[in-house]
Amino acid sequence: MAGTSDIDFFHKAGSKNTVVYNDTELSDPPDVAREGYRALKDGDRKLIVGFKNKIQAAMSNVLPGNVVASGMRKMTESKGE
């Protein structure tokens, strides 16, 4: 599982003004692809790259769904909302 990657999605979706795009460190797409390919070759069934992503994944397993959804909603809101 990769975090937010610096790909053309945000531009095409009109999401360049979101908190997640502007206030988080975006992963480099070649790095994400490299890690995914390595995991595939190694037979890993699950891969979480980056400390922050690992914390978020762990928290999503223990927090109620509505709390996780609220956090995701806040990250995808336009800045200034």
MOPE-V273655 format. One record per residue. N is the residue number from 1. SS is DSSP state (alpha for helix, beta for strand, coil for the rest). PHI is phi in radians with two decimals (none if undefined). OMEGA is omega in degrees with one decimal (* if undefined). Layout:
n->N ss->SS phi->PHI omega->OMEGA
n->N ss->SS phi->PHI omega->OMEGA
This chain:
n->1 ss->coil phi->none omega->178.2
n->2 ss->coil phi->-1.74 omega->173.7
n->3 ss->coil phi->-1.37 omega->-179.8
n->4 ss->coil phi->-1.23 omega->-178.3
n->5 ss->beta phi->-1.85 omega->-179.6
n->6 ss->coil phi->-1.46 omega->179.3
n->7 ss->coil phi->-2.07 omega->-174.5
n->8 ss->coil phi->-1.29 omega->-178.0
n->9 ss->alpha phi->-0.95 omega->-176.4
n->10 ss->alpha phi->-1.09 omega->179.1
n->11 ss->alpha phi->-1.20 omega->-178.2
n->12 ss->alpha phi->-1.20 omega->-179.0
n->13 ss->coil phi->-1.50 omega->-177.8
n->14 ss->coil phi->1.18 omega->-175.3
n->15 ss->coil phi->-1.95 omega->-178.5
n->16 ss->coil phi->-1.24 omega->-178.8
n->17 ss->coil phi->-1.73 omega->-178.9
n->18 ss->beta phi->-1.50 omega->178.4
n->19 ss->alpha phi->-1.06 omega->-175.9
n->20 ss->alpha phi->-1.09 omega->-179.6
n->21 ss->alpha phi->-1.32 omega->-173.6
n->22 ss->alpha phi->-1.63 omega->-171.7
n->23 ss->alpha phi->-1.98 omega->177.0
n->24 ss->coil phi->-2.14 omega->177.4
n->25 ss->coil phi->-1.38 omega->-178.9
n->26 ss->coil phi->-1.49 omega->178.5
n->27 ss->beta phi->-1.28 omega->178.3
n->28 ss->coil phi->-1.40 omega->-175.8
n->29 ss->alpha phi->-0.91 omega->177.7
n->30 ss->alpha phi->-1.08 omega->177.6
n->31 ss->alpha phi->-1.15 omega->178.9
n->32 ss->alpha phi->-1.09 omega->179.6
n->33 ss->alpha phi->-1.10 omega->-179.8
n->34 ss->alpha phi->-1.07 omega->-179.8
n->35 ss->alpha phi->-1.14 omega->178.1
n->36 ss->alpha phi->-1.13 omega->178.9
n->37 ss->alpha phi->-1.15 omega->177.9
n->38 ss->alpha phi->-1.06 omega->-180.0
n->39 ss->alpha phi->-1.11 omega->178.0
n->40 ss->alpha phi->-1.07 omega->179.4
n->41 ss->alpha phi->-1.11 omega->-178.9
n->42 ss->alpha phi->-1.41 omega->179.3
n->43 ss->coil phi->1.40 omega->178.5
n->44 ss->coil phi->-1.20 omega->178.7
n->45 ss->coil phi->-1.52 omega->-177.5
n->46 ss->coil phi->-2.56 omega->178.9
n->47 ss->coil phi->-2.45 omega->175.0
n->48 ss->coil phi->-2.13 omega->-175.5
n->49 ss->coil phi->-1.70 omega->175.2
n->50 ss->coil phi->1.66 omega->-177.7
n->51 ss->alpha phi->-1.07 omega->-178.1
n->52 ss->alpha phi->-1.09 omega->178.1
n->53 ss->alpha phi->-1.13 omega->178.6
n->54 ss->alpha phi->-1.14 omega->177.4
n->55 ss->alpha phi->-1.13 omega->179.9
n->56 ss->alpha phi->-1.07 omega->179.4
n->57 ss->alpha phi->-1.14 omega->179.0
n->58 ss->alpha phi->-1.13 omega->-179.5
n->59 ss->alpha phi->-1.15 omega->-179.6
n->60 ss->alpha phi->-1.18 omega->177.7
n->61 ss->alpha phi->-1.45 omega->-177.0
n->62 ss->alpha phi->-2.00 omega->179.8
n->63 ss->coil phi->-1.49 omega->175.2
n->64 ss->coil phi->-1.08 omega->-177.7
n->65 ss->alpha phi->-0.99 omega->-178.7
n->66 ss->alpha phi->-1.18 omega->177.5
n->67 ss->alpha phi->-1.24 omega->177.9
n->68 ss->alpha phi->-1.10 omega->179.7
n->69 ss->alpha phi->-1.09 omega->178.7
n->70 ss->alpha phi->-1.10 omega->177.8
n->71 ss->alpha phi->-1.10 omega->178.3
n->72 ss->alpha phi->-1.15 omega->179.0
n->73 ss->alpha phi->-1.06 omega->180.0
n->74 ss->alpha phi->-1.11 omega->-179.7
n->75 ss->alpha phi->-1.23 omega->-177.2
n->76 ss->coil phi->-1.76 omega->174.7
n->77 ss->coil phi->-1.28 omega->174.4
n->78 ss->beta phi->-1.20 omega->178.2
n->79 ss->coil phi->-1.06 omega->177.6
n->80 ss->coil phi->1.64 omega->177.7
n->81 ss->coil phi->-1.39 omega->*
